[in-house]
């Protein structure tokens, strides 16, 4: 008998500290008007100094478990999407497993930048379909403030910290199926337009590397913008065609929250009305792999979704990586 997968619960977490554009005016040469006009961002959440990615992910996971009516022991698979791990190893999934007490779970992480949650979800679905696992916790969590150069006004205004989580459960009834399909992609030829140069085996962080801030994010903004709009639009259209779903059937477009201009450009290319595109970039900024699960959790907890509604997610990140998925909400 074929396995299907349902979304059993969602959760999210935003750090307490809020950094506004007016705060940034005191840190770099910028202005609230400049940031809003070019990015649509008004504020972002910043994790505490002693708050790691796994700390945020554990809270989001606990909230998702509560909605699902499950205990940590019910989870047998944890997949964490992040580019800001607590440490190079063990993987961040191990820390979240320990913190929530999911002692029966196999745990690991995936690294696909801003597309990470879409990648991790698709991996989880494949593993659940193999019938060795029954319930998966998928987490997107990032402490982007730890890899941002706070003297670079072109990048520091964009990013924030957050975590989102989703519980996926294998089911046998097709009517409960939440996962309609996904399409993923990668092009390493553009790996140099969005990346962190130091901290790995190619360039370990020594005193010189740290002085040159090689542990901080680098981005070619115009090239990233062009690639993001074209790629995210294309993969969304391709996935809808592949699944036979029409744009009119989609209740929510849930794009990666990178920049309001990118979001609007994609929405217009897809000919979707503004009221069917979920946007929270103004309040949260770009939290990389956390943006999509946080947005979905907000939609659910705000009551802006009904049983049977379809969500089209789409993301784009360093690598380059991209991915799109179609989810159906099946809970009453």
Buried (B, 14 or more C-beta within 10 A) or exposed (E): EEBBBBBBBBBBBBBEBBBEBEBBBEEBEBEBEBBBEBBBBBBBBBBEEEBBBBBBBBBBBBBBBEBBEBEBEBBBBBBBBBBBBBEEEBBBBBBBBBBBBBEEBBBBBBBBBBBBBBBBBBBBBEBBBEEEBBBBBBBBBBBBBBBBBBEBBEBBBBBBBBBBBBBBBBBEEEEBBBBBBBBBBBEEEBEEBBBBBBBEEEEEEEEEBEEEBBBBBBBBBEEBBBBBBBBBBBBBBEBBEBBEBEBEEBBBBBBBBBBBBBBBBBBEBBEBEEEBBBBBBBBBBBBBBBBBBBBBBBBBBEEEBEEEBBBBBBBBBBBBBBBBBBBBBBBE
